[in-house]
Amino acid sequence: MSVCAPDAVLSVSGIGKTYAQPVLTGIDLTLMRGEVLALTGENGAGKSTLSKIIGGLVTPTTGQMRFQGQDYRPGSRAQAEALGIRMVMQELNLLPTLSVAENLFLDNLPSKGGWISRKQLRKAAIEAMAHVGLDAIDPDTLVGELGIGHQQMVEIARNLIGDCHVLILDEPTAMLTAREVEMLFEQITRLQARGVSIIYISHRLEELARVAQRIAVLRDGNLVCVEPMANYNSEQLVTLMVGRELGEHIDMGARKIGAPMLTVKGLSRADKVRGVSFEVRAGEIFGISGLIGAGRTELLRLIFGADIADSGTVALGAPAQVINVRSPVDAVGHGIALITEDRKGEGLLLTQSIGANIALGNMPGISCAGVVDNDGENALAQRQIDAMRIRSSGPAQLVSELSGGNQQKVVIGRWLERDCSVLLFDEPTRGIDVGAKFDIYNLLGELTRQGKALVVVSSDLRELMLICDRIGVLSAGRLIDTFDRDSWTQDELLAAAFAGYQKRDAQLVEAAPRDLP
């Protein structure tokens, strides 16, 4: 059992949690005042469960906690937040039908005479948003109108308001680009200077090395390491996390890149996507890079028919045959699949089993006259559980009980059961640990060897450079340039990502009315 050090703000002793099976066992950990403690491990290792116990969302099965020298047993997230323990989760805690400002101050709306003071609310929201680089967003904007990346920044801003002693950040940069990450790191430095302690959960080991003083590694629910961050390099940490060594490079295997399979011409929708044209060949991985808000997700939604384009065409095959895609049903019928970035909101039925979720897109193969063959459903699910290495108790386990990375594997597994020739991956490794990432990279390689055409959107530029044959860069809704593997550099890709905004800003300045002399 750990002993609370004099400068410790929080300590946990013998913490364990059991659901159908143990997910945490005998965790002893101390968080010092003003430090950043990195918490990492594979998906399903217990990171989110431990953080939810500290944040008041989950009650431990065994063990005890102390906060600022007193027994700490939060009965809810609200109780933990009232004491100054805040948590930014992967699952956003925002109301999409309310404005950014209203979400930021939902529990403490400024009022006068029983009415909300909109002027005061707007002023406070602008100040809170500036801390995380959201200056360009109108605080009256509905949260539901923002992309996932901007929503995450709103969630971070919300948790920095008021008295905060411990801040838990669960994969905070998974959907952020370099600029937003830098803003977050600057805020972390300021919080440390104020004495705020931070638990930083991430699979991005280069980030942990930059921000953390100590690192705690979980594997299979057990704490296998609590050491100064400087004692370990990335390779050693990966070995601790996954129990095996992984290389820094990936061999996508021998494959043949053939004729164009997907051809997009002049695709546009409002000011989100502007005249985008590109083609993807059989056996090729075409990456799409760009800043948050550049139009990456919107582009994939147009191709998939989730949104309707104002103009432009989508064609398949060689020679290209234009197809009419007015809905996702049309897209699937033409052999196009979309693995969405928002797995919880758009990709999964959280209250259903793994088997039901994988079967969802494959009903004709496991049903007859509208009746589902349970044995067929279980066999289908078990095939993907084995192939995708989904950590679970079996096909009957509820998807809501899985870690984020294993939930993502369920989404991917569903589409692998269909014979789709074009697969659109939107942030396929978001929230997935380094070991599972390489599993997915190998899977992408296998799909290209089968002659599939893959489009991959990712906020991780190095990931795209690792796996892609070509990378197209979107900026302010336009495809600025396309780079071949042998010709790109990271600096060139980043410069292209900013180019569209610089051109747009210059045009706005040129078009602005000038004062007469």
KEROTOR-594091 format. One line per 2 residues: number of its first residue (from 1); for each residue y, z, x of C-alpha. Coordinates in pm, whole numbers. Each point is the difference from the previous one (the first is absolute). Last residue first. Layout:
N
NUM	Y/Z/X  ...
//
This chain:
517
517	5968/-4759/-845  -261/-59/-273
515	-289/243/-7  -333/-173/42
513	-263/-46/-266  -358/44/128
511	-197/-323/45  2/7/380
509	-93/369/6  -284/-65/-245
507	-119/-295/207  -4/213/316
505	-196/269/-182  -256/-257/-115
503	-40/-143/351  -44/348/150
501	-245/90/-275  -206/-312/63
499	-11/58/374  -122/362/-11
497	-372/-79/-29  41/-296/237
495	126/233/276  -300/227/-56
493	-245/-287/38  176/-126/312
491	-1/347/158  -371/45/-75
489	-82/-325/172  -154/-311/-156
487	-118/-319/167  -376/20/47
485	-65/155/-341  211/-259/-182
483	334/100/-154  149/-96/-337
481	373/25/-61  266/122/-242
479	-203/9/-321  273/107/-241
477	20/305/-228  254/193/206
475	-219/-47/308  -362/-114/-7
473	-185/-64/326  -312/-218/5
471	-272/104/243  -281/-224/126
469	-356/66/118  18/364/-105
467	-202/307/107  180/179/284
465	351/-138/-52  -21/100/-366
463	-103/353/95  277/16/258
461	253/-82/-271  -110/289/-220
459	181/-57/-330  -288/-224/-105
457	-52/-302/-227  -326/-186/60
455	-80/-347/-137  -364/-101/45
453	-168/-339/-48  -379/33/-29
451	-231/-216/213  -288/248/27
449	108/67/358  339/94/-150
447	-167/265/-217  -187/142/301
445	325/37/194  161/181/-292
443	-299/238/-6  37/66/371
441	364/90/-60  -112/225/-285
439	-241/192/223  272/16/266
437	230/163/-253  -276/246/-95
435	3/144/352  379/18/17
433	40/184/-327  110/-170/-322
431	327/90/-173  106/-366/-29
429	-278/-214/144  10/-287/-252
427	384/-13/-21  -6/-286/-255
425	-313/-210/56  -11/-340/-176
423	-347/-155/-2  -58/-373/-51
421	-353/-138/-46  -110/265/-246
419	-377/40/-49  16/338/-172
417	-183/309/129  249/24/285
415	272/58/-259  -145/333/-115
413	-62/111/358  369/-37/85
411	103/237/-279  -278/247/90
409	110/-12/365  351/96/-106
407	-138/306/-176  -181/89/322
405	330/-9/186  176/217/-254
403	-268/267/1  -248/2/-287
401	-4/242/-295  215/-227/-219
399	-267/-272/40  -245/213/-197
397	-347/26/154  -274/-185/-190
395	-53/-269/265  -102/256/265
393	102/329/164  286/-176/173
391	133/-122/334  32/-376/-42
389	-161/-175/299  121/-340/-127
387	-345/-162/5  -185/313/-112
385	238/89/-283  20/-372/-83
383	-374/-34/-54  -8/337/-177
381	252/-130/-253  -203/-311/-83
379	-319/204/-26  170/253/-226
377	138/-270/-230  -336/-177/-15
375	-177/324/-88  260/70/-266
373	-39/-344/-160  324/-30/-199
371	-27/-122/-361  242/-273/-110
369	-272/-249/-88  -147/47/348
367	168/183/283  -27/34/377
365	97/-342/135  248/-87/-274
363	179/335/55  108/-57/360
361	367/95/12  -48/343/-153
359	-339/53/165  164/141/312
357	202/244/-210  -290/98/-224
355	-228/71/295  262/205/183
353	34/211/-313  288/9/-246
351	301/233/-28  187/-183/278
349	-30/-345/-155  111/-190/308
347	213/-285/136  336/3/-177
345	147/350/4  -242/171/237
343	-55/-295/237  366/-87/26
341	-18/-245/292  -210/-241/-208
339	-316/-179/111  62/-335/-169
337	-276/-257/-59  25/-379/-52
335	-310/-194/-110  158/-226/-265
333	-120/225/-283  138/296/190
331	342/-165/1  -11/-87/-370
329	-96/358/-89  283/121/225
327	243/-183/-232  195/-326/-29
325	-171/-183/286  -4/-375/-61
323	-168/-166/297  131/-276/227
321	-281/-185/180  45/-26/376
319	-208/-267/171  -145/220/127
317	-45/312/-209  227/218/-212
315	359/-37/-120  276/243/-96
313	330/-148/-116  373/69/0
311	254/122/-253  99/304/-204
309	-330/162/93  -188/220/-248
307	-109/343/118  -360/128/16
305	-99/-366/40  -184/55/328
303	232/-227/202  302/168/-159
301	-137/348/69  -58/-94/366
299	364/-105/35  129/316/-168
297	-199/209/245  168/-169/297
295	350/-33/-146  213/129/288
293	50/335/-177  -162/199/281
291	38/-206/317  -212/-302/81
289	-346/-121/94  -249/-229/-170
287	-327/-67/180  -217/-309/-42
285	-364/66/83  -184/-331/25
283	-357/-110/-82  116/-263/-250
281	366/-78/59  309/171/-135
279	309/-196/-97  367/87/-18
277	310/-41/-219  243/263/-127
275	300/-121/-202  164/337/-50
273	-200/309/-96  185/310/-121
271	330/-162/-104  -135/-130/-331
269	-359/-121/50  -80/-289/232
267	-299/-191/138  110/-321/173
265	-352/-110/90  -310/217/50
263	-320/-164/126  -328/190/14
261	-320/-156/144  147/-203/285
259	-274/-164/209  -221/189/243
257	17/292/240  -346/55/147
255	-118/343/95  -140/183/299
253	60/373/-30  304/205/-98
251	-31/186/331  221/305/-22
249	208/165/265  76/362/88
247	-369/92/3  -147/284/-202
245	-193/298/133  -210/216/-228
243	28/333/-181  261/-139/-240
241	291/237/46  -80/143/343
239	-69/-348/140  326/-125/-152
237	185/287/161  -140/-82/344
235	101/-365/-35  353/91/-112
233	71/229/295  -49/375/-8
231	142/309/168  361/-87/-84
229	-59/79/-366  -61/366/80
227	-337/101/-145  -178/80/-325
225	-334/-186/-1  -322/-28/-201
223	114/151/-330  -285/-66/-241
221	7/-189/-331  -196/-299/130
219	235/-36/298  342/160/12
217	236/-28/297  298/233/53
215	279/-120/229  284/187/164
213	359/-89/96  27/-293/-239
211	263/-276/-35  -79/-272/254
209	-368/58/62  -57/18/-375
207	177/-333/-49  -219/-171/261
205	-305/145/-176  67/-176/-328
203	-267/165/-214  253/243/-144
201	53/349/-135  313/175/129
199	15/373/-73  363/95/55
197	173/331/70  372/25/-82
195	198/197/259  331/-179/-55
193	-45/-191/328  -342/-105/-129
191	162/-145/-312  245/-203/210
189	-284/-144/210  -196/-85/-316
187	307/-178/-142  23/-218/311
185	-371/-78/-34  50/-106/-362
183	288/-231/88  -210/-155/277
181	-284/-59/-245  240/-168/-244
179	114/-244/271  -353/-73/120
177	-142/-78/-343  -132/253/-249
175	-310/-23/-221  -235/230/192
173	292/191/152  -39/330/-186
171	-380/24/38  -1/350/-155
169	320/183/103  -20/376/-54
167	335/178/33  14/374/63
165	321/205/-22  202/-210/-248
163	301/135/-189  165/-278/-201
161	-53/-376/5  -243/-131/263
159	-278/-45/-255  199/-246/-208
157	92/-208/306  -368/-43/87
155	-80/-112/-354  291/-244/6
153	-131/-140/331  -341/-47/-163
151	159/-187/-288  168/-230/250
149	-336/-91/149  -172/-40/-338
147	260/-250/-118  282/109/-229
145	43/-98/-366  -214/292/-119
143	245/239/167  272/-114/-240
141	322/-78/188  286/246/-70
139	-7/115/364  104/-354/104
137	-197/-87/313  177/-106/322
135	30/354/137  -374/59/-12
133	-24/91/370  -182/332/-32
131	294/239/29  227/-242/-190
129	-215/49/-310  87/370/-24
127	375/-69/25  -14/-282/-255
125	-200/224/-232  254/284/17
123	286/-238/-88  -196/-161/-284
121	-90/336/-150  361/123/22
119	128/-310/-180  -282/8/-254
117	72/362/-95  -289/61/-238
115	123/156/-323  -40/364/-107
113	365/82/62  -25/-134/353
111	-326/-94/162  -150/-72/341
109	-372/-83/-35  -215/253/185
107	-368/-72/-59  50/-377/-33
105	238/-13/295  -147/-285/205
103	-171/-161/-298  326/-11/-196
101	183/-160/294  -268/-267/46
99	17/-80/-370  -265/94/-254
97	-267/-229/-147  -208/3/320
95	-44/379/7  -83/103/357
93	-277/205/161  -131/-267/236
91	-368/12/91  6/-8/381
89	146/350/-25  333/142/116
87	-49/376/-7  248/286/-7
85	-41/368/89  333/175/-63
83	-113/299/-205  95/-175/-326
81	-190/-305/125  -321/203/26
79	42/137/-352  69/-347/-138
77	-310/-137/172  -208/253/-189
75	-173/335/28  121/63/351
73	-192/272/185  198/106/307
71	-34/352/136  317/88/190
69	104/-40/365  211/-311/-54
67	-288/-166/-184  -355/135/21
65	-315/-176/-115  -353/106/-99
63	-357/-126/14  -255/-139/-244
61	-14/-238/-296  360/-109/54
59	224/-72/-302  149/-351/-4
57	354/-117/-78  178/295/163
55	140/-186/301  -225/182/250
53	-308/-90/-206  130/-355/-41
51	40/-30/379  -359/114/55
49	-134/-245/-261  208/-285/142
47	-137/52/350  -364/58/-102
45	-194/-248/218  -35/-240/-293
43	201/-268/175  -33/58/373
41	203/267/180  359/107/55
39	238/293/-32  301/-5/233
37	189/330/23  376/-43/31
35	159/325/108  305/190/-127
33	-181/326/-74  -364/-9/105
31	-287/-111/-223  -329/182/48
29	-347/-130/-84  -347/136/-74
27	-215/-226/-222  -338/144/-96
25	-152/-303/-177  174/-274/-194
23	-159/-273/-217  -307/199/-103
21	-212/-173/-267  39/-62/-373
19	341/161/51  23/253/280
17	311/112/186  29/222/305
15	280/191/171  -121/254/255
13	352/100/95  321/-191/-71
11	328/86/171  361/-83/-82
9	341/76/153  -139/103/336
7	252/137/253  -175/337/37
5	-349/-159/-1  -223/43/-306
3	-352/85/114  -270/-253/-74
1	-339/98/-138
//
